[in-house]
C-alpha cells in the first residue's frame, strides 16, 4: 500500500479484510515506534475480531520518509487533525477503531475529540498521555543516556534504519523541552463521544494512573479501563495474551452494538 503525507511516503501494511468488507483497526505507534515494532500483534487482533488492520509509520520513523526537525511541541495535533484524516481518506476506510500506543494514543484522543463522524466506532489506547508528568520526563532522560552510551541505538536502528537519529532526536527533544511540561490535551476529552478502552501497565515507567483517571473523569463517553500487573509501558508486548483478550472483547462488543 502506498501512503503519502504532504507528498512524502509513509510505510504501511494491511492485514485482513479490506475496508469495504469490514471495519478497520487503525494502529498508531508510540514515540519511538513504527510498523515493525508492533510485531504480529495487529495481525492477531485482526484475526480475532474479523476486522482489517492498517498499520503505518509516521514521517521520520521506520521506513517512512524522513521529516524535518525540530518537531513542533504540538506535533501530535497535526498528526491527529491533518495526517490521520488524510490517511483514512486515502485508504477508503468507512468504519474504523483507533488503536493507539503512548504518543499514538494521544493522537487518537486528539482525533476523536475533533471528529464526531459516524466512521469512528471506538478507541483503544495503551499507556495514553493527556498531560506531561515529571515521571515521564525523568524516564526519558534516562533513555537519552542509554541511547548515547548503551546499545539502545543499535536496537532501535533495526527498526528505523536511516531514520534512527530523526526518530530518536525528534521524540527526545520535544519531551525534554522545558515548555513541554505545560503540554495538555485534556480539553479534547469532553468532546469524545465513542466508547473507549484504556489499558495501563501498573509498572509503566512513563506514566501513572493519573492519566487514565483524567480520561475516565473528563471524557464524554463510556470508558472501560484495564490495569495490568507485571506490565510496563507496552501492554501488547509485556502482557500480550491479556491485552489481546481485552482488546478483542472490546472490539467485538463495538461490532455488536
MIDO-697285 format. One record per residue (C-alpha): residue number from 1; residue in one letter; x, y, z. Coordinates in Angstrom, 2 decimals, decimal comma. Example, Ala and Ser with C-alpha at 12.3 -4.5 7.8 and 13.67 -1.06 7.14 Angstrom:
BEGIN
<pt pos="1" code="A" X="12,30" Y="-4,50" Z="7,80"/>
<pt pos="2" code="S" X="13,67" Y="-1,06" Z="7,14"/>
END
This chain:
BEGIN
<pt pos="1" code="X" X="0,00" Y="0,00" Z="0,00"/>
<pt pos="2" code="X" X="1,39" Y="3,40" Z="-1,00"/>
<pt pos="3" code="X" X="0,50" Y="6,10" Z="1,52"/>
<pt pos="4" code="X" X="1,54" Y="9,72" Z="1,19"/>
<pt pos="5" code="X" X="1,62" Y="12,65" Z="3,61"/>
<pt pos="6" code="X" X="2,39" Y="16,04" Z="2,08"/>
<pt pos="7" code="X" X="3,95" Y="14,23" Z="-0,87"/>
<pt pos="8" code="X" X="6,20" Y="12,05" Z="1,33"/>
<pt pos="9" code="X" X="5,99" Y="8,25" Z="1,59"/>
<pt pos="10" code="X" X="4,61" Y="6,57" Z="4,68"/>
<pt pos="11" code="X" X="5,49" Y="2,95" Z="5,41"/>
<pt pos="12" code="X" X="2,32" Y="0,90" Z="5,88"/>
<pt pos="13" code="X" X="0,97" Y="-2,63" Z="5,97"/>
<pt pos="14" code="X" X="-2,53" Y="-4,10" Z="5,86"/>
<pt pos="15" code="X" X="-3,85" Y="-7,30" Z="7,42"/>
<pt pos="16" code="X" X="-7,20" Y="-8,97" Z="6,95"/>
<pt pos="17" code="X" X="-10,28" Y="-7,86" Z="5,02"/>
<pt pos="18" code="X" X="-10,36" Y="-4,61" Z="3,01"/>
<pt pos="19" code="X" X="-12,36" Y="-1,61" Z="4,27"/>
<pt pos="20" code="X" X="-15,36" Y="-2,32" Z="2,04"/>
<pt pos="21" code="X" X="-15,81" Y="-5,70" Z="3,73"/>
<pt pos="22" code="X" X="-15,21" Y="-4,96" Z="7,44"/>
<pt pos="23" code="X" X="-14,34" Y="-2,16" Z="9,88"/>
<pt pos="24" code="X" X="-10,65" Y="-1,29" Z="10,11"/>
<pt pos="25" code="X" X="-8,38" Y="-1,30" Z="13,15"/>
<pt pos="26" code="X" X="-6,07" Y="1,68" Z="12,64"/>
<pt pos="27" code="X" X="-2,83" Y="1,37" Z="14,62"/>
<pt pos="28" code="X" X="-0,96" Y="4,48" Z="15,86"/>
<pt pos="29" code="X" X="2,51" Y="3,79" Z="17,23"/>
<pt pos="30" code="X" X="4,41" Y="5,11" Z="20,25"/>
<pt pos="31" code="X" X="7,00" Y="7,88" Z="20,29"/>
<pt pos="32" code="X" X="9,83" Y="5,55" Z="19,27"/>
<pt pos="33" code="X" X="7,66" Y="3,05" Z="17,42"/>
<pt pos="34" code="X" X="6,97" Y="2,11" Z="13,82"/>
<pt pos="35" code="X" X="5,28" Y="-0,66" Z="11,82"/>
<pt pos="36" code="X" X="7,77" Y="-3,40" Z="12,74"/>
<pt pos="37" code="X" X="7,68" Y="-2,63" Z="16,47"/>
<pt pos="38" code="X" X="4,04" Y="-3,72" Z="16,65"/>
<pt pos="39" code="X" X="5,38" Y="-7,17" Z="15,67"/>
<pt pos="40" code="X" X="2,48" Y="-9,51" Z="14,80"/>
<pt pos="41" code="X" X="0,02" Y="-8,01" Z="17,28"/>
<pt pos="42" code="X" X="-2,09" Y="-6,15" Z="14,67"/>
<pt pos="43" code="X" X="-2,42" Y="-9,32" Z="12,59"/>
<pt pos="44" code="X" X="-3,51" Y="-11,31" Z="15,66"/>
<pt pos="45" code="X" X="-6,12" Y="-8,71" Z="16,63"/>
<pt pos="46" code="X" X="-7,39" Y="-8,67" Z="13,05"/>
<pt pos="47" code="X" X="-7,77" Y="-12,46" Z="13,08"/>
<pt pos="48" code="X" X="-9,52" Y="-12,44" Z="16,47"/>
<pt pos="49" code="X" X="-12,03" Y="-9,74" Z="15,54"/>
<pt pos="50" code="X" X="-12,57" Y="-10,21" Z="11,79"/>
<pt pos="51" code="X" X="-11,60" Y="-6,57" Z="11,21"/>
<pt pos="52" code="X" X="-8,98" Y="-5,33" Z="8,82"/>
<pt pos="53" code="X" X="-5,86" Y="-3,82" Z="10,37"/>
<pt pos="54" code="X" X="-3,90" Y="-0,89" Z="8,93"/>
<pt pos="55" code="X" X="-0,52" Y="-0,07" Z="10,48"/>
<pt pos="56" code="X" X="1,68" Y="2,82" Z="9,40"/>
<pt pos="57" code="X" X="4,87" Y="4,61" Z="10,47"/>
<pt pos="58" code="X" X="4,73" Y="8,37" Z="10,88"/>
<pt pos="59" code="X" X="7,18" Y="10,52" Z="8,95"/>
<pt pos="60" code="X" X="10,69" Y="10,14" Z="10,34"/>
<pt pos="61" code="X" X="10,04" Y="6,62" Z="11,64"/>
<pt pos="62" code="X" X="10,64" Y="3,11" Z="10,34"/>
<pt pos="63" code="X" X="10,81" Y="3,00" Z="6,56"/>
<pt pos="64" code="X" X="8,78" Y="6,17" Z="6,05"/>
<pt pos="65" code="X" X="10,44" Y="9,21" Z="4,52"/>
<pt pos="66" code="X" X="12,42" Y="11,44" Z="6,87"/>
<pt pos="67" code="X" X="10,94" Y="14,63" Z="8,30"/>
<pt pos="68" code="X" X="12,39" Y="17,99" Z="9,21"/>
<pt pos="69" code="X" X="13,50" Y="18,61" Z="12,77"/>
<pt pos="70" code="X" X="12,88" Y="20,00" Z="15,27"/>
<pt pos="71" code="X" X="9,31" Y="18,83" Z="15,61"/>
<pt pos="72" code="X" X="6,88" Y="21,43" Z="16,92"/>
<pt pos="73" code="X" X="5,85" Y="20,97" Z="20,54"/>
<pt pos="74" code="X" X="2,26" Y="20,43" Z="19,40"/>
<pt pos="75" code="X" X="3,24" Y="17,90" Z="16,71"/>
<pt pos="76" code="X" X="0,56" Y="15,45" Z="17,87"/>
<pt pos="77" code="X" X="-2,20" Y="17,85" Z="16,82"/>
<pt pos="78" code="X" X="-1,27" Y="17,95" Z="13,12"/>
<pt pos="79" code="X" X="-0,84" Y="14,17" Z="13,25"/>
<pt pos="80" code="X" X="-4,35" Y="13,74" Z="14,65"/>
<pt pos="81" code="X" X="-6,16" Y="16,52" Z="12,81"/>
<pt pos="82" code="X" X="-4,41" Y="16,55" Z="9,42"/>
<pt pos="83" code="X" X="-2,38" Y="13,42" Z="8,71"/>
<pt pos="84" code="X" X="-4,74" Y="10,82" Z="10,21"/>
<pt pos="85" code="X" X="-7,88" Y="12,09" Z="8,41"/>
<pt pos="86" code="X" X="-5,86" Y="12,14" Z="5,17"/>
<pt pos="87" code="X" X="-4,82" Y="8,51" Z="5,69"/>
<pt pos="88" code="X" X="-8,41" Y="7,46" Z="6,36"/>
<pt pos="89" code="X" X="-9,47" Y="9,04" Z="3,05"/>
<pt pos="90" code="X" X="-6,54" Y="7,55" Z="1,11"/>
<pt pos="91" code="X" X="-7,30" Y="4,06" Z="2,42"/>
<pt pos="92" code="X" X="-11,04" Y="4,49" Z="1,77"/>
<pt pos="93" code="X" X="-11,79" Y="3,45" Z="5,35"/>
<pt pos="94" code="X" X="-15,52" Y="3,61" Z="6,07"/>
<pt pos="95" code="X" X="-15,61" Y="2,43" Z="9,69"/>
<pt pos="96" code="X" X="-12,61" Y="2,42" Z="11,98"/>
<pt pos="97" code="X" X="-11,45" Y="1,70" Z="15,51"/>
<pt pos="98" code="X" X="-8,30" Y="3,53" Z="16,56"/>
<pt pos="99" code="X" X="-5,66" Y="1,56" Z="18,47"/>
<pt pos="100" code="X" X="-3,07" Y="3,97" Z="19,84"/>
<pt pos="101" code="X" X="0,00" Y="3,40" Z="21,99"/>
<pt pos="102" code="X" X="1,58" Y="6,20" Z="24,10"/>
<pt pos="103" code="X" X="2,08" Y="9,18" Z="21,74"/>
<pt pos="104" code="X" X="-0,14" Y="7,31" Z="19,28"/>
<pt pos="105" code="X" X="-2,81" Y="7,08" Z="21,98"/>
<pt pos="106" code="X" X="-2,66" Y="10,84" Z="22,46"/>
<pt pos="107" code="X" X="-3,00" Y="11,32" Z="18,69"/>
<pt pos="108" code="X" X="-6,06" Y="9,06" Z="18,71"/>
<pt pos="109" code="X" X="-7,67" Y="11,11" Z="21,51"/>
<pt pos="110" code="X" X="-6,96" Y="14,37" Z="19,67"/>
<pt pos="111" code="X" X="-8,55" Y="12,99" Z="16,51"/>
<pt pos="112" code="X" X="-11,62" Y="11,70" Z="18,36"/>
<pt pos="113" code="X" X="-12,08" Y="15,00" Z="20,18"/>
<pt pos="114" code="X" X="-12,43" Y="16,88" Z="16,91"/>
<pt pos="115" code="X" X="-14,08" Y="14,25" Z="14,68"/>
<pt pos="116" code="X" X="-17,56" Y="13,15" Z="15,67"/>
<pt pos="117" code="X" X="-18,13" Y="11,40" Z="12,35"/>
<pt pos="118" code="X" X="-20,06" Y="8,15" Z="12,20"/>
<pt pos="119" code="X" X="-16,99" Y="6,43" Z="10,76"/>
<pt pos="120" code="X" X="-15,28" Y="6,25" Z="14,19"/>
<pt pos="121" code="X" X="-16,68" Y="3,33" Z="16,20"/>
<pt pos="122" code="X" X="-14,39" Y="3,45" Z="19,23"/>
<pt pos="123" code="X" X="-10,89" Y="3,96" Z="20,61"/>
<pt pos="124" code="X" X="-8,41" Y="1,62" Z="22,27"/>
<pt pos="125" code="X" X="-5,49" Y="3,33" Z="24,00"/>
<pt pos="126" code="X" X="-2,41" Y="1,81" Z="25,64"/>
<pt pos="127" code="X" X="-0,46" Y="3,95" Z="28,11"/>
<pt pos="128" code="X" X="-2,02" Y="7,23" Z="26,91"/>
<pt pos="129" code="X" X="-0,68" Y="10,67" Z="27,78"/>
<pt pos="130" code="X" X="-3,06" Y="13,62" Z="28,26"/>
<pt pos="131" code="X" X="-0,61" Y="15,80" Z="30,20"/>
<pt pos="132" code="X" X="3,11" Y="15,76" Z="30,94"/>
<pt pos="133" code="X" X="4,27" Y="14,13" Z="34,19"/>
<pt pos="134" code="X" X="7,65" Y="14,50" Z="35,89"/>
<pt pos="135" code="X" X="7,91" Y="10,70" Z="35,93"/>
<pt pos="136" code="X" X="7,79" Y="10,73" Z="32,13"/>
<pt pos="137" code="X" X="10,50" Y="13,37" Z="31,83"/>
<pt pos="138" code="X" X="12,82" Y="11,55" Z="34,26"/>
<pt pos="139" code="X" X="12,40" Y="8,27" Z="32,40"/>
<pt pos="140" code="X" X="13,02" Y="9,87" Z="29,03"/>
<pt pos="141" code="X" X="16,20" Y="11,49" Z="30,37"/>
<pt pos="142" code="X" X="17,43" Y="8,00" Z="31,31"/>
<pt pos="143" code="X" X="16,56" Y="6,69" Z="27,84"/>
<pt pos="144" code="X" X="18,58" Y="9,53" Z="26,34"/>
<pt pos="145" code="X" X="21,62" Y="8,36" Z="28,32"/>
<pt pos="146" code="X" X="21,06" Y="4,76" Z="27,18"/>
<pt pos="147" code="X" X="20,90" Y="5,92" Z="23,57"/>
<pt pos="148" code="X" X="24,16" Y="7,85" Z="23,86"/>
<pt pos="149" code="X" X="26,20" Y="5,36" Z="25,87"/>
<pt pos="150" code="X" X="24,47" Y="1,98" Z="25,66"/>
<pt pos="151" code="X" X="23,17" Y="-0,38" Z="22,98"/>
<pt pos="152" code="X" X="19,75" Y="1,25" Z="22,57"/>
<pt pos="153" code="X" X="20,79" Y="2,99" Z="19,37"/>
<pt pos="154" code="X" X="21,65" Y="-0,31" Z="17,68"/>
<pt pos="155" code="X" X="18,47" Y="-1,97" Z="18,93"/>
<pt pos="156" code="X" X="16,29" Y="0,81" Z="17,55"/>
<pt pos="157" code="X" X="18,27" Y="1,05" Z="14,31"/>
<pt pos="158" code="X" X="16,99" Y="-2,43" Z="13,40"/>
<pt pos="159" code="X" X="13,52" Y="-0,87" Z="13,17"/>
<pt pos="160" code="X" X="14,24" Y="2,67" Z="11,99"/>
<pt pos="161" code="X" X="17,29" Y="2,21" Z="9,74"/>
<pt pos="162" code="X" X="18,47" Y="5,53" Z="8,34"/>
<pt pos="163" code="X" X="15,70" Y="7,28" Z="10,30"/>
<pt pos="164" code="X" X="17,25" Y="6,35" Z="13,65"/>
<pt pos="165" code="X" X="18,52" Y="9,82" Z="14,55"/>
<pt pos="166" code="X" X="15,44" Y="11,53" Z="13,16"/>
<pt pos="167" code="X" X="13,13" Y="9,28" Z="15,15"/>
<pt pos="168" code="X" X="15,01" Y="9,47" Z="18,43"/>
<pt pos="169" code="X" X="16,01" Y="13,13" Z="18,40"/>
<pt pos="170" code="X" X="12,56" Y="14,22" Z="17,20"/>
<pt pos="171" code="X" X="10,96" Y="12,42" Z="20,16"/>
<pt pos="172" code="X" X="13,54" Y="13,24" Z="22,82"/>
<pt pos="173" code="X" X="13,84" Y="16,96" Z="22,06"/>
<pt pos="174" code="X" X="10,09" Y="17,53" Z="22,26"/>
<pt pos="175" code="X" X="9,50" Y="15,68" Z="25,53"/>
<pt pos="176" code="X" X="12,54" Y="17,24" Z="27,22"/>
<pt pos="177" code="X" X="11,87" Y="20,78" Z="26,02"/>
<pt pos="178" code="X" X="11,20" Y="23,00" Z="29,07"/>
<pt pos="179" code="X" X="7,95" Y="24,31" Z="27,58"/>
<pt pos="180" code="X" X="6,59" Y="20,81" Z="27,01"/>
<pt pos="181" code="X" X="5,97" Y="20,49" Z="30,74"/>
<pt pos="182" code="X" X="2,82" Y="22,55" Z="30,08"/>
<pt pos="183" code="X" X="1,58" Y="20,26" Z="27,28"/>
<pt pos="184" code="X" X="-2,01" Y="19,17" Z="27,93"/>
<pt pos="185" code="X" X="-4,80" Y="17,73" Z="25,75"/>
<pt pos="186" code="X" X="-7,47" Y="17,27" Z="28,43"/>
<pt pos="187" code="X" X="-9,67" Y="19,83" Z="26,65"/>
<pt pos="188" code="X" X="-10,35" Y="17,32" Z="23,88"/>
<pt pos="189" code="X" X="-11,73" Y="14,65" Z="26,22"/>
<pt pos="190" code="X" X="-15,28" Y="16,00" Z="26,82"/>
<pt pos="191" code="X" X="-15,84" Y="16,02" Z="23,05"/>
<pt pos="192" code="X" X="-15,10" Y="12,31" Z="22,66"/>
<pt pos="193" code="X" X="-18,43" Y="10,52" Z="22,22"/>
<pt pos="194" code="X" X="-17,37" Y="6,99" Z="21,23"/>
<pt pos="195" code="X" X="-16,66" Y="4,11" Z="23,64"/>
<pt pos="196" code="X" X="-13,10" Y="3,80" Z="24,89"/>
<pt pos="197" code="X" X="-10,88" Y="1,08" Z="26,31"/>
<pt pos="198" code="X" X="-7,77" Y="2,23" Z="28,19"/>
<pt pos="199" code="X" X="-5,06" Y="-0,31" Z="29,04"/>
<pt pos="200" code="X" X="-2,37" Y="0,71" Z="31,52"/>
<pt pos="201" code="X" X="0,55" Y="-1,23" Z="32,96"/>
<pt pos="202" code="X" X="0,91" Y="-0,93" Z="36,71"/>
<pt pos="203" code="X" X="4,69" Y="-0,75" Z="36,25"/>
<pt pos="204" code="X" X="4,65" Y="1,84" Z="33,47"/>
<pt pos="205" code="X" X="7,81" Y="3,90" Z="33,80"/>
<pt pos="206" code="X" X="6,46" Y="6,66" Z="31,53"/>
<pt pos="207" code="X" X="3,06" Y="7,41" Z="33,08"/>
<pt pos="208" code="X" X="0,83" Y="6,88" Z="36,11"/>
<pt pos="209" code="X" X="-2,80" Y="6,01" Z="36,68"/>
<pt pos="210" code="X" X="-3,49" Y="9,76" Z="36,83"/>
<pt pos="211" code="X" X="-3,57" Y="9,73" Z="33,02"/>
<pt pos="212" code="X" X="-6,29" Y="7,08" Z="32,99"/>
<pt pos="213" code="X" X="-8,22" Y="8,78" Z="35,78"/>
<pt pos="214" code="X" X="-8,26" Y="12,04" Z="33,80"/>
<pt pos="215" code="X" X="-9,63" Y="10,27" Z="30,73"/>
<pt pos="216" code="X" X="-12,36" Y="8,49" Z="32,73"/>
<pt pos="217" code="X" X="-13,34" Y="11,63" Z="34,62"/>
<pt pos="218" code="X" X="-13,50" Y="14,01" Z="31,69"/>
<pt pos="219" code="X" X="-14,48" Y="12,01" Z="28,63"/>
<pt pos="220" code="X" X="-17,90" Y="12,45" Z="27,09"/>
<pt pos="221" code="X" X="-18,21" Y="8,70" Z="26,56"/>
<pt pos="222" code="X" X="-18,11" Y="5,44" Z="28,49"/>
<pt pos="223" code="X" X="-14,53" Y="4,45" Z="29,30"/>
<pt pos="224" code="X" X="-13,52" Y="0,90" Z="30,19"/>
<pt pos="225" code="X" X="-10,19" Y="0,53" Z="31,98"/>
<pt pos="226" code="X" X="-7,77" Y="-2,34" Z="32,39"/>
<pt pos="227" code="X" X="-4,76" Y="-2,20" Z="34,71"/>
<pt pos="228" code="X" X="-2,22" Y="-4,99" Z="34,19"/>
<pt pos="229" code="X" X="0,28" Y="-6,30" Z="36,73"/>
<pt pos="230" code="X" X="3,84" Y="-7,12" Z="35,69"/>
<pt pos="231" code="X" X="3,39" Y="-4,73" Z="32,81"/>
<pt pos="232" code="X" X="5,34" Y="-1,64" Z="31,81"/>
<pt pos="233" code="X" X="4,75" Y="0,88" Z="29,06"/>
<pt pos="234" code="X" X="3,90" Y="-1,59" Z="26,27"/>
<pt pos="235" code="X" X="0,99" Y="-3,88" Z="27,26"/>
<pt pos="236" code="X" X="0,82" Y="-5,53" Z="23,82"/>
<pt pos="237" code="X" X="4,43" Y="-6,70" Z="24,33"/>
<pt pos="238" code="X" X="4,64" Y="-7,06" Z="28,13"/>
<pt pos="239" code="X" X="1,30" Y="-8,85" Z="28,57"/>
<pt pos="240" code="X" X="0,32" Y="-9,82" Z="25,04"/>
<pt pos="241" code="X" X="-2,24" Y="-12,53" Z="25,86"/>
<pt pos="242" code="X" X="-4,22" Y="-10,43" Z="28,32"/>
<pt pos="243" code="X" X="-4,03" Y="-7,33" Z="26,14"/>
<pt pos="244" code="X" X="-5,23" Y="-9,26" Z="23,10"/>
<pt pos="245" code="X" X="-8,13" Y="-10,71" Z="25,09"/>
<pt pos="246" code="X" X="-9,29" Y="-7,33" Z="26,42"/>
<pt pos="247" code="X" X="-8,99" Y="-5,62" Z="23,03"/>
<pt pos="248" code="X" X="-10,75" Y="-8,46" Z="21,24"/>
<pt pos="249" code="X" X="-13,72" Y="-8,39" Z="23,61"/>
<pt pos="250" code="X" X="-13,99" Y="-4,60" Z="23,40"/>
<pt pos="251" code="X" X="-13,93" Y="-4,63" Z="19,59"/>
<pt pos="252" code="X" X="-16,47" Y="-7,45" Z="19,39"/>
<pt pos="253" code="X" X="-18,79" Y="-5,50" Z="21,69"/>
<pt pos="254" code="X" X="-18,46" Y="-2,46" Z="19,42"/>
<pt pos="255" code="X" X="-19,36" Y="-4,52" Z="16,38"/>
<pt pos="256" code="X" X="-22,43" Y="-5,95" Z="18,14"/>
<pt pos="257" code="X" X="-23,86" Y="-2,54" Z="19,02"/>
END
